[in-house]
Structure formats: structure tokens, C-alpha cells
Amino acid sequence: MTTAPPAPPAAPVGSSYADDDGLFVGGRDADCALVVSFDGRYVLATTPARDGRPRGSGVQVPWPEVLRPHLRGTTRVGITDAVDGRVLLDQEVCFGGETATGERVAVVDARGNPLAVDKVGHLCRAFSETDTAVRSEILAGTQRALADLREGCGVTAYLNYGALLGAVRDGRMIAHDSDTDVCYLSRRQSPAEVILESYRVERVLRDRGWSLMRMSGGDIKLLLPLSDGRSCHIDVFVAFYVEGVFYQLGNRSGALPESVILPLGTVELHGHEFPAPAWPEAMLAFLYGPHWRTPDPSFRYADPPDGVRRLNGWLRGFRTDVGAWADFHQGRGAHGVTRRRSGFARWVRAQVPVGAPIADLGAGTGRDALWFASHGHDVVALDFSRPARRALARRARRHGVPLAVRALALGELRSVLVTGAELARDGRHLHARHLLGCLDAPARHNLWLLGRMVSRGGGRLFVEFSALDPGRGLPDPAPAGLVSRLDPDVVRREVKESGGVVEIEERGAGLDVVDGPDPYVVRMCISWPRPTGPAPTERNPR
């Protein structure tokens, strides 16, 4: 018999408090944009009515997962209204209960630099905690990026998003922001041409000395090294028109006259001059709505669903749950996963030749990839979560294990085709533990395509997944909301339709992603036989 959770502490309307679970905000304050600080340092911003859930006489906002590892010890929690500065809470809070360390809570990086939760839920350095000299480096780097885009790449580039908002509103960087954003207006007539141009821009910027990461077919991130040891990101977004509709990565789309952008004007940011849209106020109203002049550090974009769908299909592929998996790997979720190899990895290794090359798809924490590599296999670990890849690469270096770590987004056909071509060259086998349950039908289709490509070199695909059983109601596997059960008959039918064959299938009790007991798990070994056809003739030598 289970007992109901204890009722929340009684709190009169208008009262607020913080505890291990999160923030409690009562009454009308739940509708306000609030700033949260620890010992006077900015940590996060929230609008409780949007981000939390009703509880008792108010709203409770859970702590972001990326922040929870830091919540051990005591700190003075402050909650203030972002608009009028009204103080809702200012008191000492002890986190961790009986396990509290007695020390002050420190939300800092490895160098001791203060961190805060940014607008997409990541821990980063906010501009409010950046000194004047480093801020000048960021401004100079952004000017250099814009100059390289204009002079080297020949595109019309301008300051935008938070940097433009801060410049127009008060001539300063927004305190809670953590990077700078620039855009360029493409004159290309189709998304395919926009992508080709973006790759040309990437090549030119690399030739000009920039270290960068490609985020999509029209979005790259420049990495600007700073004197305090970190790197600041400068996002370069493409903007373009298709059939009269304006699209700008960062997911904006809609009706925006070209005269809002061209001819470019200028704005000042901390005394530095930057190119800007011709009518910056109209651009900011388009981006942030009519109340853009009112500070709201908890602001979230309301992206037009049709525009997001088109941008995903044109430039990005579909990345459902990428943010949730990032939270899993940066928060407590991944810390609960054992570092020991899985039973599935041992099952796979028993069926491939000694030392055979292996690709671990959806490698996650890398427990199996590292085990394969330590037993003499040439291993490539692939995942679409950047935090997972970073953590795995660090572990491999720390343990001296030779391991290649790369990105793979099964929702993006471009990513699948490039990866398949690379993996097919050396007869690499594919290991995919609990990956199928994380994919929708189009992404599974891409997985079968990847398997078919790799099979041309002699490799096979090994999968393990939590399965549905029509005869009994089984609980959802962990992590909740990120992994689903699949019908083995559906998987077998999809494999057959792709030209594949299930060589081996085993069913029984097993473990889920985080090694919790799972009553029904299926393992399969899948291959794609080479197609057979008529014998070659003189007229048809193939």
C-alpha cells in the first residue's frame, strides 16, 4: 500500500520559500517574471505560472536538473520581481537535509567561475558575471565575426536577438544572457541553396581561423576563446524568404518586410558600433512581441508551429527530445547509470569476430563503447546529445582508451547518409542498446537505412529494446518520457520492408536504460543480404 505524499507547507497568499524540491511562489506573484539568486549571484529566471505546477495555495517550480548536482550546502536564496525589483524571498536555505555539507552552495565551473541557467536550460557564464576586460573581448570577437561574414563570405550580416535587444534597450548586454547572436540575410531562392551557401560560409570562416560547430543546415556556432579560460559562443543564423514568408533560424518565421532589415543601419553596444537591421525596433517586436522593451529574463519564444516544422524539414531534421536528453546527461539521470558494461554488450561481442570494428549507436554514457574499446575493438561512439559526447570523450581520455566520439542525428537524413558511408568502409557492426525506444517511425526508418548501408561492408545491426506485450500491461521503461515500448512485430515488419532479415531474436526479462528491472526486453541480430538479380550480360554488365 502506498501513502500519499505529504501536503505542502501552508503558505499565505503572496509568500514564497525554497527547499530541496524547488521554489514555491504564492498568489499573484506566480504570474510575474522572477529572478533567483544564490548569495547575491544570479542563478536563473522563471515565470512560475508557466514553468511550475499548482501546489497548495501557489505554484511550485522544480529546480532545473542541471542545477541539482550543485544543491548541497547552505546559501541565501533571493527571489525578486524582474520588473519592479520587489523582493519576494531573502533567506538562508539549507539543501541536502541530513546529507548537507555545511558549506556554501557553489554553482561554479571547474575554474570557480559562477554559472547560471540560460534560456535553453544549460549552465553557462552570464554576462552579469563577466568582467569588463573579458566583455571587451566578446565585443571585439563579435565585431570580427561580422566583418568576416561581410568581407570574407560576402553576406549581409547584422547583430540580432539578445545582443540587439540589449543594444537598443539600454546600450548594454543583457545581464542574464550568455552569448551573442548574429544573422545574415541570404538572397538564395530555395532552402537547398541556403544550405549550400551556409556550408560555403563555414569553409570561409574556418579558413579565417575560426573554430566552429555546425548546428544545422543554416546555423553554425563560432567558438571564441577568452582570457578567463572559457569559450564564448557566437551563433551565426541564416535568414531568408520563401514565397514571401520570412524565416530566420532560431525558429522565427512570419510576415516581415525586407525594409525592416535593408539597408543596414548601426547600433551601439557598450560604446562599440555594430551593423543592425534598418528598423531594429520592428525586428525586436517581430522577435519578442510588442512588450519587448519590458525586461523579462524568463522570456520564452512562442515559435509558429508551421514555421518550426518547415525549418526542421528544410534545414535541421527532427530533433525531438534533444533538450530533455541534454538535461538527463547534465543532471542526476546519467549519474545513476552504472559504469559497468551491459549484458547486451557481452551478448553482442560473443557474436562478432575477435577485434571486429564496432559502432555504438546512441552511446549515451559510453559504458559499452569503452568496454568494447578496452577489449581490442576499433570503436566509434555516436550520439546526438552534445553533453553525452563531451562527457564520454573526457572519460576516454582519462582512462587512456582509444575511442572516436562523433555526432549522429537519426532524425536527419544528411547525418545518416554521411555516417553510413563512413561506417560501411570497414565492415563495422552496429550496437544499439535501448535506442529503438527513443526513436519515432521516420528515425527508425533512417536506422534501417544506416544498417543496410553498413551491411554492404559485412556488418550487422544488434538491437535491444523494451517491448510491448499485448497480454499484460507493462510499466513504461526509464527514463520516463524519453523511452517507449515497441511491438516486436512492428520492428520485424519494418526490418523486412527495408530488405533486412532478423537472424536472431531473443525475448525475456532484462534491464532498462538505467539498469532498472524490465520484465520484457527483446534482442535482435539483423542483417541486410546483398540483393540478387539476373546474371550480368553484355548489354547489362551490372
Secondary structure in CASP SS format (residue, H / E / C, confidence):
PFRMAT SS
TARGET T0000
AUTHOR 0000-0000-0000
METHOD secondary structure of the structure
MODEL  1
M C 1.00
T C 1.00
T C 1.00
A C 1.00
P C 1.00
P C 1.00
A C 1.00
P C 1.00
P C 1.00
A C 1.00
A C 1.00
P C 1.00
V C 1.00
G C 1.00
S C 1.00
S E 1.00
Y E 1.00
A E 1.00
D C 1.00
D C 1.00
D C 1.00
G E 1.00
L E 1.00
F E 1.00
V E 1.00
G E 1.00
G H 1.00
R H 1.00
D H 1.00
A H 1.00
D H 1.00
C C 1.00
A C 1.00
L E 1.00
V E 1.00
V E 1.00
S E 1.00
F E 1.00
D C 1.00
G C 1.00
R E 1.00
Y E 1.00
V E 1.00
L E 1.00
A E 1.00
T E 1.00
T C 1.00
P H 1.00
A H 1.00
R H 1.00
D H 1.00
G C 1.00
R E 1.00
P E 1.00
R E 1.00
G C 1.00
S C 1.00
G E 1.00
V E 1.00
Q E 1.00
V E 1.00
P E 1.00
W C 1.00
P C 1.00
E C 1.00
V C 1.00
L C 1.00
R H 1.00
P H 1.00
H H 1.00
L C 1.00
R C 1.00
G E 1.00
T E 1.00
T E 1.00
R E 1.00
V E 1.00
G E 1.00
I E 1.00
T E 1.00
D E 1.00
A C 1.00
V C 1.00
D C 1.00
G C 1.00
R C 1.00
V E 1.00
L E 1.00
L E 1.00
D E 1.00
Q E 1.00
E E 1.00
V E 1.00
C E 1.00
F E 1.00
G C 1.00
G H 1.00
E H 1.00
T H 1.00
A C 1.00
T C 1.00
G C 1.00
E C 1.00
R E 1.00
V C 1.00
A C 1.00
V C 1.00
V E 1.00
D C 1.00
A C 1.00
R C 1.00
G C 1.00
N C 1.00
P E 1.00
L C 1.00
A E 1.00
V E 1.00
D C 1.00
K C 1.00
V C 1.00
G C 1.00
H C 1.00
L E 1.00
C E 1.00
R C 1.00
A C 1.00
F H 1.00
S H 1.00
E H 1.00
T C 1.00
D C 1.00
T H 1.00
A H 1.00
V H 1.00
R H 1.00
S H 1.00
E H 1.00
I H 1.00
L H 1.00
A H 1.00
G H 1.00
T H 1.00
Q H 1.00
R H 1.00
A H 1.00
L H 1.00
A H 1.00
D H 1.00
L H 1.00
R H 1.00
E H 1.00
G H 1.00
C C 1.00
G C 1.00
V C 1.00
T E 1.00
A E 1.00
Y E 1.00
L E 1.00
N E 1.00
Y H 1.00
G H 1.00
A H 1.00
L H 1.00
L H 1.00
G H 1.00
A H 1.00
V H 1.00
R H 1.00
D H 1.00
G C 1.00
R C 1.00
M C 1.00
I C 1.00
A C 1.00
H C 1.00
D C 1.00
S C 1.00
D C 1.00
T E 1.00
D E 1.00
V E 1.00
C E 1.00
Y E 1.00
L E 1.00
S C 1.00
R C 1.00
R C 1.00
Q C 1.00
S C 1.00
P H 1.00
A H 1.00
E H 1.00
V H 1.00
I H 1.00
L H 1.00
E H 1.00
S H 1.00
Y H 1.00
R H 1.00
V H 1.00
E H 1.00
R H 1.00
V H 1.00
L H 1.00
R H 1.00
D H 1.00
R C 1.00
G C 1.00
W C 1.00
S E 1.00
L E 1.00
M E 1.00
R E 1.00
M E 1.00
S E 1.00
G C 1.00
G C 1.00
D E 1.00
I E 1.00
K E 1.00
L E 1.00
L E 1.00
L E 1.00
P E 1.00
L C 1.00
S C 1.00
D C 1.00
G C 1.00
R C 1.00
S E 1.00
C E 1.00
H E 1.00
I E 1.00
D E 1.00
V E 1.00
F E 1.00
V E 1.00
A E 1.00
F E 1.00
Y E 1.00
V E 1.00
E C 1.00
G C 1.00
V E 1.00
F E 1.00
Y E 1.00
Q E 1.00
L C 1.00
G C 1.00
N C 1.00
R E 1.00
S E 1.00
G E 1.00
A C 1.00
L C 1.00
P C 1.00
E H 1.00
S H 1.00
V H 1.00
I C 1.00
L C 1.00
P C 1.00
L C 1.00
G E 1.00
T E 1.00
V E 1.00
E E 1.00
L E 1.00
H C 1.00
G C 1.00
H E 1.00
E E 1.00
F E 1.00
P E 1.00
A E 1.00
P C 1.00
A C 1.00
W C 1.00
P H 1.00
E H 1.00
A H 1.00
M H 1.00
L H 1.00
A H 1.00
F H 1.00
L H 1.00
Y H 1.00
G C 1.00
P C 1.00
H C 1.00
W C 1.00
R C 1.00
T C 1.00
P C 1.00
D C 1.00
P C 1.00
S C 1.00
F C 1.00
R C 1.00
Y C 1.00
A C 1.00
D C 1.00
P C 1.00
P H 1.00
D H 1.00
G H 1.00
V H 1.00
R H 1.00
R H 1.00
L H 1.00
N H 1.00
G H 1.00
W H 1.00
L H 1.00
R H 1.00
G C 1.00
F C 1.00
R C 1.00
T C 1.00
D C 1.00
V H 1.00
G H 1.00
A H 1.00
W H 1.00
A H 1.00
D H 1.00
F H 1.00
H H 1.00
Q H 1.00
G C 1.00
R H 1.00
G H 1.00
A H 1.00
H H 1.00
G C 1.00
V C 1.00
T C 1.00
R C 1.00
R C 1.00
R C 1.00
S C 1.00
G H 1.00
F H 1.00
A H 1.00
R H 1.00
W H 1.00
V H 1.00
R H 1.00
A C 1.00
Q C 1.00
V C 1.00
P C 1.00
V C 1.00
G C 1.00
A C 1.00
P C 1.00
I E 1.00
A E 1.00
D E 1.00
L E 1.00
G C 1.00
A C 1.00
G C 1.00
T C 1.00
G C 1.00
R H 1.00
D H 1.00
A H 1.00
L H 1.00
W H 1.00
F H 1.00
A H 1.00
S H 1.00
H C 1.00
G C 1.00
H C 1.00
D C 1.00
V E 1.00
V E 1.00
A E 1.00
L E 1.00
D E 1.00
F C 1.00
S C 1.00
R H 1.00
P H 1.00
A H 1.00
R H 1.00
R H 1.00
A H 1.00
L H 1.00
A H 1.00
R H 1.00
R H 1.00
A H 1.00
R H 1.00
R H 1.00
H H 1.00
G C 1.00
V C 1.00
P C 1.00
L C 1.00
A E 1.00
V E 1.00
R E 1.00
A E 1.00
L C 1.00
A C 1.00
L C 1.00
G C 1.00
E C 1.00
L H 1.00
R H 1.00
S H 1.00
V H 1.00
L H 1.00
V H 1.00
T H 1.00
G H 1.00
A H 1.00
E H 1.00
L H 1.00
A H 1.00
R H 1.00
D H 1.00
G C 1.00
R C 1.00
H E 1.00
L E 1.00
H E 1.00
A E 1.00
R E 1.00
H C 1.00
L C 1.00
L H 1.00
G H 1.00
C H 1.00
L C 1.00
D C 1.00
A H 1.00
P H 1.00
A H 1.00
R H 1.00
H H 1.00
N H 1.00
L H 1.00
W H 1.00
L H 1.00
L H 1.00
G H 1.00
R H 1.00
M H 1.00
V H 1.00
S H 1.00
R C 1.00
G C 1.00
G C 1.00
G C 1.00
R C 1.00
L E 1.00
F E 1.00
V E 1.00
E E 1.00
F E 1.00
S E 1.00
A E 1.00
L C 1.00
D C 1.00
P C 1.00
G C 1.00
R C 1.00
G C 1.00
L C 1.00
P C 1.00
D C 1.00
P C 1.00
A C 1.00
P C 1.00
A C 1.00
G C 1.00
L C 1.00
V C 1.00
S C 1.00
R C 1.00
L E 1.00
D C 1.00
P H 1.00
D H 1.00
V H 1.00
V H 1.00
R H 1.00
R H 1.00
E H 1.00
V H 1.00
K H 1.00
E H 1.00
S C 1.00
G C 1.00
G C 1.00
V E 1.00
V E 1.00
E E 1.00
I E 1.00
E E 1.00
E E 1.00
R E 1.00
G E 1.00
A E 1.00
G E 1.00
L E 1.00
D C 1.00
V C 1.00
V C 1.00
D C 1.00
G C 1.00
P E 1.00
D E 1.00
P E 1.00
Y E 1.00
V E 1.00
V E 1.00
R E 1.00
M E 1.00
C E 1.00
I E 1.00
S E 1.00
W C 1.00
P C 1.00
R C 1.00
P C 1.00
T C 1.00
G C 1.00
P C 1.00
A C 1.00
P C 1.00
T C 1.00
E C 1.00
R C 1.00
N C 1.00
P C 1.00
R C 1.00
END
